Amino acid sequence: MGLGDKFKAVRAQAQQAVNEHREQIQNAVHDLSEAANTKTGGKHADKIMRFDQKATDAVDKFGDGGARTDPESTTVPTAESTTVPTAGGEEPEATQHDAASGSAPAFEE
């Protein structure tokens, strides 16, 4: 058994675990999102909601082995969630600055 086969076996085990505990994982993500939204006083509700949806979709996609057949589970990008590159294909300045700083944003308590 080569290294690639071992990785495939580990991936299969992880997918099985996600399938067995999918509801628990999704509930934990949802609870975390609600707690974060409460903690921030709703200031970042749209971003938190997008995180919740993307995390739920990722759990579904990974658990299904990457194959999605449910058309209702497919998300359509909206104007808010779509990033349009600036001229020359560069990322917006705020994103470049945040990435260049190498630090996570500070949260108020």
C-alpha positions in Angstrom: 0.0 0.0 0.0 1.6 3.2 -1.2 1.3 6.6 0.4 -1.4 7.7 -2.0 -3.5 4.7 -1.0 -3.1 5.5 2.7 -4.3 9.1 2.1 -7.3 7.8 0.2 -8.1 5.4 3.1 -7.8 8.3 5.7 -10.0 10.5 3.5 -12.6 7.7 3.3 -12.6 7.4 7.0 -13.0 11.1 7.5 -15.9 11.2 5.0 -17.6 8.3 6.8 -17.2 10.2 10.2 -18.6 13.4 8.7 -21.6 11.4 7.3 -22.2 9.8 10.6 -22.0 13.1 12.6 -23.2 15.6 9.9 -26.1 16.9 11.9 -23.9 17.4 15.0 -21.3 19.2 13.0 -23.8 21.5 11.4 -25.5 22.2 14.7 -22.1 23.2 16.2 -21.4 25.5 13.3 -24.8 27.1 13.6 -24.4 27.5 17.4 -21.0 29.1 16.9 -22.5 31.5 14.3 -25.3 32.5 16.7 -22.8 33.1 19.5 -20.5 35.2 17.3 -23.5 37.2 16.1 -24.7 37.8 19.7 -21.2 38.7 20.8 -20.7 41.3 18.0 -24.2 42.7 18.6 -25.2 41.8 15.0 -22.6 44.2 13.5 -21.2 41.4 11.3 -24.4 39.3 10.8 -24.1 39.1 7.0 -20.5 37.8 7.2 -21.4 35.4 10.0 -24.4 34.1 8.0 -22.2 33.6 4.9 -19.6 31.7 7.1 -22.4 29.5 8.4 -23.7 28.7 4.9 -20.2 28.0 3.5 -19.3 25.8 6.4 -22.5 23.9 6.1 -22.0 23.5 2.3 -18.4 22.3 2.9 -19.5 19.7 5.4 -22.2 18.5 2.9 -19.7 18.4 0.0 -17.0 16.6 1.9 -19.4 14.1 3.4 -20.8 13.4 0.0 -17.3 12.8 -1.4 -17.4 16.0 -3.4 -20.3 14.9 -5.5 -23.4 17.1 -5.2 -26.6 16.0 -6.7 -29.2 18.1 -4.8 -29.9 21.2 -6.8 -31.4 22.9 -3.8 -28.1 22.7 -1.9 -26.3 24.7 -4.6 -25.7 28.3 -3.6 -25.9 31.0 -6.2 -23.4 33.9 -5.7 -25.0 37.2 -4.9 -23.6 40.7 -5.4 -22.6 40.8 -1.7 -20.7 37.5 -1.8 -19.0 38.0 -5.2 -15.6 39.7 -5.3 -15.0 41.6 -8.5 -11.3 42.1 -9.3 -10.0 45.6 -9.9 -8.3 46.6 -13.1 -5.3 44.4 -13.8 -6.9 41.5 -11.9 -5.6 42.6 -8.5 -7.6 42.1 -5.3 -9.2 45.2 -3.7 -6.8 47.3 -1.6 -8.4 46.4 1.8 -8.0 42.7 1.1 -4.3 43.2 0.1 -3.7 45.3 3.3 -5.3 42.7 5.6 -3.3 39.9 4.0 -0.1 41.9 4.1 -0.4 42.6 7.8 -0.5 38.9 8.6 -2.7 39.5 11.6 -6.3 38.6 12.3 -8.8 41.4 12.8 -9.3 42.5 16.4 -12.7 41.9 17.9 -14.2 44.1 20.5 -15.7 42.6 23.7 
